[in-house]
């Protein structure tokens, strides 16, 4: 029997593989500069839920973030997928 060289990484408490897969799939369809609200709209998950996953993806280097200061109201945090980061997420999806 061949031995598998891929290892499954452990997700932080409160995050699930199924939701992570759903979010990563949605991120592939969003244009750079998307917000957490865009992720929530695309996945059908709540903003609170998607925020946990987006924060996790930023911390691991899969996403980058930038703050956009608007003329009024709160600043908006925007995100984009790092083009060469696919390998970072694979251990969590297998």
Secondary structure, DSSP 4 states (H G I P E B T S, - for coil): -PPP---PPPPPTT--HHHHHHHHHHHTTSPSSB-HHHHHHHHT--HHHHHHHHHHHHHTTSEEEEEE--SSSS-EEEEEE-TT-HHHHHHHH-
